[in-house]
Amino acid sequence: MIRYLYADQLAQFPKLRQSMFRDRADQFKTRLRWDVSVDAAGEEHDDYDALNPLYVIWQDRDGGHGGSMRLLPTVGRTMVNDHFVHLTDGVRIESPVIWECTRFCLSRGAHPQTAAALMLAGGEVMQGFGIRHFVGVFDARMVRIYRLIGASPEVLGSEGTGRDRVSVGLWDFSAASQARVAARAGLSPDLSRLWFERAFGRVEKARKNRAA
């Protein structure tokens, strides 16, 4: 199932929290060999985890982490503006209707449909919070994954070649894209909406809570 949790809520789900940060260490440090920090507990954290982001998490039946992504409004600090603004020709992406998506992570044992389930959940956040776009930085390996999911972004800028290519992309939401991603995830839009409403209430309530 999908969980929507802000950073200050993670302590309520210790197994889910620990396994998410450990899977991030495994993916980004061990497998991809990114220059990220891993603590003594084997968990990967960065400065943006301290900003109380919203985590969209696929929770396995045993309560552990299957996959996740991190969302932050672009009106505050974001990775794309702090570190990758050169890929957008110096243009900062800042808008209340654009959020940043980072740390897209899948556990080693993730179900093949987990990535699509996360993207479907991202669509729920967009629709529920009145967000028009997600922006994010992604590497070359993600191009094929996004294509398979049916959620390829508009590329705003890139650098590097081959496996080292890094890009900034912009995602939007539409009924057609939701249907494609839901089919790939093997989930009904009604179930996806139910998980969102369990976390935030109905769309109108979610928007009011965000504005409060």
Residue, then its C-alpha position, 0 to 999 in steps of 0.5 A: m500500500i501507499r503511505y503519505l508521511y511527512a518527515d515528522q511523522l516517520a517516527q510513528f513507523p520505525k520499521l518503515r522509516q529505517s528500511m527506507f533510509r537503509d534502502r536509499a543507502d543501498q541504492f545511491k551509495t552501494r549500487l550507484r556509487w553516488d557521493v552521499s553520506v551514510d551514517a553509522a546505522g547504515e542510513e542515507h540522509d541529506d539536508y533536505d530530509a531536515l526540511n520536513p518533506l512529504y514522503v510517498i512510500w510503498q509499504d510492503r506487507d511486512g511493514g517494510h519499505g518497497g520504494s519511495m520518493r521525496l517531495l518538497p515545494t519549490v518555494g523553499r530550498t530544493m536540490v534543483n535550485d541549489h545544485f542544478v540550476h546550471l541545467t536550466d540556464g540559470v533559471r530558478i524553478e520557484s512556484p507554489v504549483i511546482w513541487e520537487c521530486t527527489r530520492f526516487c528509490l526502490s528496494r532490491g526486492a521491489h515488485p516490478q510494479t512499485a515504481a508505477a505505483l509511486m508515480l500514480a501516488g505522485g499524481e494523487v498529490m498533484q491533483g489533491f494539492g492543486i500542483r501543476h508540475f513536479v520537477g526533478v533531477f534524474d540520471a540516464r537509468m531512469v529514462r527507460i523506467y519512466r518510459l515503461i511506466g508511461a510517465s516520461p518528463e519534459v526535459l528542461g536541460s541535461e549534461g553528460t553522456g551515456r550512463d553519466r547523463v543527468s537531466v532536469g525534467l518536468w512532469d505534469f498530470s492528466a487523466a490519460s497519464q493517470a490511466r496509463v500509470a494505473a494500468r502499469a501499476g496494476l492498481s485501480p484509480d479508486l484504490s489509489r485515491l482511497w490511500f490518498e484520502r486516508a492520509f489527507g481526506r478528500v481533495e477539497k480538504a487536502r487543499k485547505n490543509r495545504a493552504a493552512 
